[in-house]
Amino acid sequence: MNFWFLLICFGVAFLAQYALGMIQMKSFTKHFGELRRKGKVAIGKKKGAFKAGSIVMFAVDDNGIILDSSYMSGVTVLARFKKLKGFEGLNVSTLTKEDAKGFPKQVQGAILEASSNYNVIMSGGEVQEPESPLSRLTGSIKNLATQK
């Protein structure tokens, strides 16, 4: 009896996580579309395994001047996008840690990554995705296994 109860609880939790994740993706798509209608969009993100992760999006004109911005920060799928104020009129390619002062550390990191990503793309490069924690772990295990 307990086995089936636990199995049903896990199933309900999985479906709730899936549904809330879909709602969060819909929110991302909506905000991205709104910013995209204003111009190019520079996106930065900072992942948080056991702390809040953050995503920052800047709508910029052809000269890199920020027209509008949004951010999402949180640990769960209940996090929603909010307006990021204070960046309108700044050049996204020259943002510094001083410009991001006053925001949580994860949001500051996402702001600086958005600036870096914009610079890489505008210079003709390609943004490299960092390795996931699981990939780093398996790589470490493989390195240990191959060492003599």
MARDREN-91066 format. One record per residue (C-alpha): chain; residue in three letters; residue number from 0; x, y, z. Coordinates in nm, 4 decimals. Example, Ala and Ser with C-alpha at 12.3 -4.5 7.8 and 13.67 -1.06 7.14 Angstrom:
<rs>
R,A,ALA,0,1.2300,-0.4500,0.7800
R,A,SER,1,1.3670,-0.1060,0.7140
</rs>
This chain:
<rs>
R,A,MET,0,0.0000,0.0000,0.0000
R,A,ASN,1,0.2764,0.2453,0.0907
R,A,PHE,2,0.4607,0.1724,-0.2335
R,A,TRP,3,0.1633,0.2727,-0.4471
R,A,PHE,4,0.0995,0.5828,-0.2385
R,A,LEU,5,0.4630,0.6948,-0.2830
R,A,LEU,6,0.4504,0.6169,-0.6537
R,A,ILE,7,0.1354,0.8270,-0.6957
R,A,CYS,8,0.2921,1.1138,-0.4940
R,A,PHE,9,0.6037,1.1090,-0.7149
R,A,GLY,10,0.3842,1.1031,-1.0256
R,A,VAL,11,0.1803,1.4016,-0.9069
R,A,ALA,12,0.4982,1.5912,-0.8144
R,A,PHE,13,0.6476,1.5160,-1.1582
R,A,LEU,14,0.3357,1.6368,-1.3386
R,A,ALA,15,0.3214,1.9534,-1.1261
R,A,GLN,16,0.6901,2.0252,-1.1993
R,A,TYR,17,0.6303,1.9687,-1.5705
R,A,ALA,18,0.3243,2.1956,-1.5796
R,A,LEU,19,0.4942,2.4752,-1.3852
R,A,GLY,20,0.8024,2.4448,-1.6068
R,A,MET,21,0.5846,2.4855,-1.9157
R,A,ILE,22,0.4229,2.7951,-1.7632
R,A,GLN,23,0.7688,2.9373,-1.6935
R,A,MET,24,0.8807,2.8696,-2.0532
R,A,LYS,25,0.5684,3.0452,-2.1790
R,A,SER,26,0.6587,3.3455,-1.9621
R,A,PHE,27,1.0132,3.3460,-2.1063
R,A,THR,28,0.8793,3.3291,-2.4621
R,A,LYS,29,0.6354,3.6133,-2.3974
R,A,HIS,30,0.8976,3.8457,-2.2475
R,A,PHE,31,1.1541,3.7569,-2.5133
R,A,GLY,32,0.8987,3.8373,-2.7859
R,A,GLU,33,0.8155,4.1730,-2.6273
R,A,LEU,34,1.1833,4.2687,-2.6113
R,A,ARG,35,1.2535,4.1320,-2.9610
R,A,ARG,36,0.9920,4.3650,-3.1090
R,A,LYS,37,1.1972,4.6577,-2.9728
R,A,GLY,38,1.5311,4.5433,-3.1191
R,A,LYS,39,1.8057,4.2866,-3.0741
R,A,VAL,40,1.8081,4.0969,-2.7454
R,A,ALA,41,2.1176,4.0248,-2.5373
R,A,ILE,42,2.0658,3.7395,-2.2917
R,A,GLY,43,2.2768,3.6413,-1.9944
R,A,LYS,44,2.2195,3.3630,-1.7452
R,A,LYS,45,2.3723,3.2340,-1.4260
R,A,LYS,46,2.2763,2.8862,-1.3218
R,A,GLY,47,2.2273,2.8015,-0.9590
R,A,ALA,48,2.2259,2.4379,-0.8561
R,A,PHE,49,2.1276,2.4957,-0.4935
R,A,LYS,50,2.0870,2.8728,-0.5058
R,A,ALA,51,1.8787,3.1076,-0.7171
R,A,GLY,52,1.9545,3.1084,-1.0876
R,A,SER,53,1.9037,3.4208,-1.2984
R,A,ILE,54,1.8271,3.5189,-1.6564
R,A,VAL,55,1.8657,3.8764,-1.7828
R,A,MET,56,1.7440,4.0035,-2.1203
R,A,PHE,57,1.8289,4.3444,-2.2700
R,A,ALA,58,1.6509,4.4871,-2.5749
R,A,VAL,59,1.9114,4.6961,-2.7592
R,A,ASP,60,1.9108,4.9158,-3.0671
R,A,ASP,61,2.1585,4.8875,-3.3562
R,A,ASN,62,2.4205,5.0844,-3.1582
R,A,GLY,63,2.3962,4.8640,-2.8477
R,A,ILE,64,2.1988,5.1152,-2.6417
R,A,ILE,65,1.9648,4.9419,-2.3969
R,A,LEU,66,1.5995,5.0195,-2.4662
R,A,ASP,67,1.4340,4.7880,-2.2128
R,A,SER,68,1.5282,4.4981,-1.9885
R,A,SER,69,1.3825,4.2129,-1.7826
R,A,TYR,70,1.5168,3.9575,-1.5408
R,A,MET,71,1.4050,3.6398,-1.3706
R,A,SER,72,1.5675,3.5094,-1.0566
R,A,GLY,73,1.4682,3.2237,-0.8312
R,A,VAL,74,1.5224,2.8696,-0.7171
R,A,THR,75,1.1946,2.7155,-0.8305
R,A,VAL,76,0.9738,2.7126,-1.1379
R,A,LEU,77,0.7573,2.9708,-0.9609
R,A,ALA,78,1.0049,3.2505,-1.0517
R,A,ARG,79,0.8667,3.5110,-1.2947
R,A,PHE,80,1.0140,3.7897,-1.5078
R,A,LYS,81,1.0356,4.1405,-1.3672
R,A,LYS,82,1.1431,4.4728,-1.5176
R,A,LEU,83,1.5110,4.5511,-1.4688
R,A,LYS,84,1.5294,4.9249,-1.4099
R,A,GLY,85,1.8255,5.1582,-1.4329
R,A,PHE,86,1.9879,5.0318,-1.7530
R,A,GLU,87,1.7920,5.2275,-2.0148
R,A,GLY,88,2.0256,5.4431,-2.2235
R,A,LEU,89,2.3451,5.2556,-2.1259
R,A,ASN,90,2.5535,5.0712,-2.3826
R,A,VAL,91,2.5252,4.6961,-2.3280
R,A,SER,92,2.8793,4.6322,-2.4514
R,A,THR,93,3.0346,4.8492,-2.1791
R,A,LEU,94,2.8422,4.7302,-1.8725
R,A,THR,95,3.0593,4.6790,-1.5665
R,A,LYS,96,3.0193,4.5374,-1.2183
R,A,GLU,97,2.9598,4.8927,-1.0960
R,A,ASP,98,2.6559,4.9232,-1.3247
R,A,ALA,99,2.5125,4.6016,-1.1781
R,A,LYS,100,2.5759,4.7030,-0.8169
R,A,GLY,101,2.2691,4.6802,-0.5956
R,A,PHE,102,2.1343,4.3597,-0.7493
R,A,PRO,103,2.1767,4.0066,-0.6088
R,A,LYS,104,2.5031,3.8321,-0.7004
R,A,GLN,105,2.3391,3.5902,-0.9472
R,A,VAL,106,2.1615,3.8768,-1.1270
R,A,GLN,107,2.4900,4.0723,-1.1432
R,A,GLY,108,2.6571,3.7707,-1.3032
R,A,ALA,109,2.3771,3.7378,-1.5584
R,A,ILE,110,2.4021,4.1104,-1.6428
R,A,LEU,111,2.7761,4.0827,-1.7042
R,A,GLU,112,2.7276,3.7640,-1.9081
R,A,ALA,113,2.4665,3.9372,-2.1270
R,A,SER,114,2.7214,4.2117,-2.1961
R,A,SER,115,2.9919,3.9554,-2.2724
R,A,ASN,116,2.7592,3.7524,-2.4973
R,A,TYR,117,2.6640,4.0669,-2.6883
R,A,ASN,118,3.0308,4.1536,-2.7457
R,A,VAL,119,3.1125,3.8005,-2.8649
R,A,ILE,120,2.8183,3.7873,-3.1077
R,A,MET,121,2.8803,4.1372,-3.2448
R,A,SER,122,3.2450,4.0506,-3.3124
R,A,GLY,123,3.1333,3.7470,-3.5168
R,A,GLY,124,3.2027,3.4820,-3.2545
R,A,GLU,125,2.9867,3.2108,-3.1085
R,A,VAL,126,2.8890,3.1909,-2.7424
R,A,GLN,127,3.0109,2.8696,-2.5804
R,A,GLU,128,2.7751,2.6973,-2.3376
R,A,PRO,129,2.9485,2.6114,-2.0100
R,A,GLU,130,2.9528,2.2460,-1.9108
R,A,SER,131,2.6707,2.1265,-1.6909
R,A,PRO,132,2.7542,2.0074,-1.3380
R,A,LEU,133,2.6801,1.6480,-1.4443
R,A,SER,134,2.9182,1.6748,-1.7419
R,A,ARG,135,3.1922,1.8136,-1.5176
R,A,LEU,136,3.1373,1.5311,-1.2683
R,A,THR,137,3.1520,1.2576,-1.5324
R,A,GLY,138,3.4613,1.4215,-1.6835
R,A,SER,139,3.6299,1.4215,-1.3423
R,A,ILE,140,3.5434,1.0547,-1.2897
R,A,LYS,141,3.6813,0.9659,-1.6346
R,A,ASN,142,4.0029,1.1555,-1.5584
R,A,LEU,143,4.0429,0.9683,-1.2288
R,A,ALA,144,3.9784,0.6350,-1.4015
R,A,THR,145,4.2361,0.7003,-1.6765
R,A,GLN,146,4.5128,0.8176,-1.4438
R,A,LYS,147,4.7824,0.5638,-1.3584
</rs>
